[in-house]
Amino acid sequence: MSTTNPLEKTPSLFWEMTILGCGTSTGVPLLFCECSVCKSVNPRNHRLRTSAWMKFDGRSILIDTSTDLRQQALREKIPRIDAILFTHPHADHVSGIDEIRSFNYVQKERIPAFGNHWTCSELRNRFPYLFSSTLPIEGGGIAGIDLHEFDAKCETLEVAGTNVTPIALNHGSQECIGYRFGDVAYLTDCSSISEEAQTRLQKLDLLVLDCLRLLPHSTHFSLAEALEMVERLKPQRTVLTHLGHDFDYELWSAKLPAGVSLAYDGMKLSGNFPLPNGEAK
């Protein structure tokens, strides 16, 4: 006879994800644009370049080093970074990479970063002073980053002492990487998701998903495509990110289906990961 108390809660681990930026590559407002969203005074229509900060069990994981990383880190008072997960090497997702040196100064250690072959190759080519041991270091120092290349077919990555599941996404003709932490998935910059990748995205509590604009686009989900994927995956809740200036926050918040919302800069999402085998932390 079981002695389990049905009123006892399953041991769990608190997590929090902060949307550092939810805007497309230009940011919103777009320079010189006179549309109502770009001219809006609503701060939730002001969108820095897309990136996120994941915290759980004392770990601090940065997803992408966006163009606006310095501003985002100051706003959110990010105290340290234990690891960086790169989704892909487009400029809006990596060009803040030099800001990592400030964390090196404070932490007095190098920081591991993870990316697929496309990302790692591009980073080594575009930032040779960070990743080449033959170039002399002059001036105020450089970011100390240890780059780890992985194949998205692998089951899990060990990142800052925990397991993270990579998700291969189609970003036009290239492979972008999404990441799953427990029952939370972060998928930006994608135009389609294979059936195989969808098997890694079942039973989600939270899905953060790419949604660039209303009309179809060659490398990003449109709103209709994003909502179709939500219907296929059936997460408990969905937050749409990488938003352009098609989306007025207040207007579209009233239009979206139940369980689906727009991201905004500084948005905090949280929950609890059930621990395996009921193990207490």
N, C-alpha and C positions, 0 to 999 in steps of 0.2 A: 504494500500500500504506500502510495507516495506521501511524503511529508512536506511537499512544496506548498507554501502558502500562496493561494491565487491572488492575494492582495499585494504581495511583494512585487516591486518593480524590477524589471530586468536590468542588471547593471549596465551602465552606458557611459559614453565618453562625450563630453560637450565639445562641439566644434563651432567656429564662427568664420564665415567668409565675408570679406569686405570688397565691394565692387569699387576698385580704385578709380577706374574710368570705364565708361560704357559707350564712348563715341567711335565713329568711323575714323578712317585714317586722316581726314582733314580736321577732326574735332568739330564740335558744334558750339557756338555759331561758326559757320563757314565764312572765311574772309570775304568781305564785300557783298554777302548775300543779304537781300532785303526781304526774305520771306518771313512769315509771322513767327515761326519757331526760332529762327536766327535772331530776330529782334525781340524775342520774349524776355521778360524780366524774371520769369519763373526759374529759380536756380536748377530745377530738375530738367530743364531744357538746355542746360549748359553742360556739355559732355567732353571730358578729356579723353585721350586715347585709351583704348580698351586694355585693361589688366585687372588682376585680382590678387587678394592677400588671404591665404588660408591659415587658420590657427587651430590647433588641437593638441592636447596632451603635451603642452609646453613647446610645441614646434611652431615655427614661423616660416611658411613657404610662400614665396613670391611667384606668381604666374605672369611671366613676361616682364621685360624692362622697357616699359612704354616710353615714348617721347616725353611724356609729362611726369616721369617717375619722381623727380625731385619735389615737384609741387604736391604730388599725391602722398609721398612719404611724410612730408612736413604736415600736411593736413591731418593725416591719420596717426601721426606720431608713432610710426613703425620703429620699434626699439632695436630690432635685430632681424637678420635673415639667415635661416639655417640652410636653405637650398632655394635654387631658382629652377622653375620648370618653363622651358620655352615651348610655345605652340608652333611657331614657324618664324622665318627670318625676315618678314616684311618690316620695313623701316618703322612703322608705327608701333611695332611690338618689341623692337630690340634697340632702338636708337638712344634709349636712356641708359645703356649699359655702363657708361663711365660713372654714373652716380653710385654704383656699387662700391667704389673705393671709399666712400664715406663710411659705409658699414664695415669695411675692412679696418679702417682706422680705429673705430670704436671696439670692434670685436677682437682685433689683433689676430685674425686668422683669415685664411682663404675660404672662399665660399664655393661649394659644388653647384654645378649647373648641368641640366640634362636637356638633350634635344635629339631629334632624329638626324639622319645623314644629311638631308638638305639643309637643315638649320645649322648643324655644326660646320659643314663645309662653308656656308655663307659667312658665318661668324668669323671663321679663321681667315677667310679672304678679305673681309671688310674691316676687321679689327686685328691686323697682324701684330700690332704692338702689344695686344693682350695675350696672344696665344702662340707667339714665336719666341723661342728661347735664344735666337741669334741676334735680335734687335736690341741695341743699347737702350736703357731706360734713362730718360732725362726729364728735368722739370719736376713737377709736384707729385710724381708717382702715378701708378696705374692701378686699375682695379685688379684684385687678386681673385681670379675665377678659375676653377678647375672644371673643364668641360668634359662631360661624359656622353658619348654617343650610344644610342640604343636603337633596336629594331622594334617597331610598333607591334610586331607579331608576338613579342614576349608577353607572358601572362601578367607579370608584375615588375615594377621597378622598386628597388630599395632606395628610398629618399629620406634622408634625415632620420634614419632608424625606423621607418615605417614603410608599408607596402602601398604603392600607388599603381593603379591600372591605366596604361596608355590606351587611347582610343584613336585609331587611324581614321581621319576624315578626309574627304575630297575637297580641296580648295582649288577649284578649276582643275588644272592638270597636275597639281602638286599635292603632296601629302602634308596636311596640317595635323597636329596632335591635340586631342582633347585628353582630359585627365579625370579619372574617377577616384574619389576618396570615400571609402565606405559606400554609403548610399547617396553620395553627392557627386554630380558630374558637371564639369565645366567644358563647354564645347563652343569655341569661337571660330570665326572664319571658315565656314564650310558651305559647300554648294550641294553636297549629297553625303549620305552616310550609308555604307554598305550593309547588307544583311548580316555579315559576319560581325561588323562593329556594333550593330544593333543588339546582338546577343550579349554584349558586354554592358548594355545600358538598360537592363531590365530591373524592375523593382526599385526605382529611384525615389527617394524622398524629395530631392531637389535636382532640377535640371536647369543650368544656365546655358542659354542657347543663342547662337548667332541669328540676327535678323536685321539686315541692312536697310531695307526700304520696302515700299509697296510693290513696285514693279520687279519683274524677274531680273536677275543679275548673273553674270557668268561664273562668278567665284563666291557668291554669298547666297544664303537663304533670303528669299522675300518673305513677307509676312505670311502669305498663304502657304508657302513651303514649310516655314517654321511650324505653323499650326498643324499642318499635316503630319509632321514628324512627332509633335507632341501627342497627337491622336494615336500614332503607332506605338510610341513608347509608354504612354500613360503614366508619367511621373505624378507624384502627389502634388507637386507645385513646379511651376516653370517661370523663369525670369529671362526676358529677352534682352540681349546686349549687342554691342557693336552697331549701335543705332545711328542712322543718318538724320537729316533734318526733315524727313517725312513725318516724324512722330512727335506731335505735341503731347507732352506727358499727361496733362489733365484730360484732354480729349480722348486719347487712346486708352487711358486707364478705365474709362467708362465703357469702352467698346469691346475690350478683350474678353474672351471666355472665362468662366470661373476657373480659378487656379492658375491663371496666366497673368503676368504683370510685366511692365517695363522696368528695366534697371534704371538707376540713377546714381550719379557719382556719390560715393560715401554710403551707399546702401549696405546695411548689415543683415546678413542672413545667418541663422543659427539653428542648431538642433542637437540631437544626440545620436552617436553611433552605438548600436547595440554591441556589446562585447562578446567575442566568441566564447562559447561554453560557459556563459554567465560569469566569466572571470571578472572579479572586482579590481578596480584600479585604485 
